[in-house]
């Protein structure tokens, strides 16, 4: 199987973040099969955004960084993405929720962190080509 540059970078990073924790334990805590986790760490499979979100939460690392390392987000130009005003993120998030084409199986039902809202907006931007955040 051909390996992509991003896979070679994200796999070893995830392995280092896992540390001494066994793959089975990570799988149990994230709901991701340990065989799939092993393939990701070896660079044989590319993790999707939902897998990276679960791993970022477990490993207590910035989800945006993992998504960038895996090639899902572009590097911000000149200014860090974290510097975006909370009001701007909330405005963009409300825009995404109001878009009638934004039809996923379920909508967020409780309060979300600013990082989670930013992630949703960035994924929306990526798939629609619309720029909501500066």
Residue pairs with C-beta under 8 A, 6 or more apart in sequence:
1 44
3 43
3 44
4 46
4 71
6 46
6 69
6 70
6 71
7 40
7 43
7 44
7 45
7 46
8 43
9 69
10 40
10 46
10 47
10 66
10 69
10 70
11 40
11 41
11 42
11 43
12 41
12 43
13 66
13 69
14 37
14 40
14 41
14 47
14 55
14 59
15 41
17 55
17 59
17 61
18 26
18 41
18 59
22 34
23 34
23 37
23 38
24 34
26 32
26 34
26 37
26 55
26 58
27 33
27 34
27 37
29 58
30 51
30 54
30 55
30 58
31 54
32 51
32 54
32 55
36 45
36 51
39 45
40 46
40 47
40 51
46 70
47 55
47 70
49 67
49 72
49 119
49 123
52 63
52 66
52 67
52 70
52 72
53 63
53 119
55 66
56 62
56 63
56 65
56 66
57 63
62 115
63 115
63 119
64 73
64 81
64 82
64 115
64 118
64 119
64 122
67 73
67 119
67 122
68 74
68 75
72 126
73 81
73 122
73 126
79 134
81 118
81 122
81 133
84 118
84 133
84 134
86 114
88 133
88 134
89 114
89 117
89 118
89 121
89 133
90 117
92 117
92 121
92 132
92 133
93 112
93 117
93 118
93 120
93 121
95 132
96 102
96 120
96 121
96 124
96 132
97 107
99 124
101 128
102 124
108 116
108 120
112 120
118 133
121 132
121 133
122 133
124 130
124 132
125 131
125 132
125 133
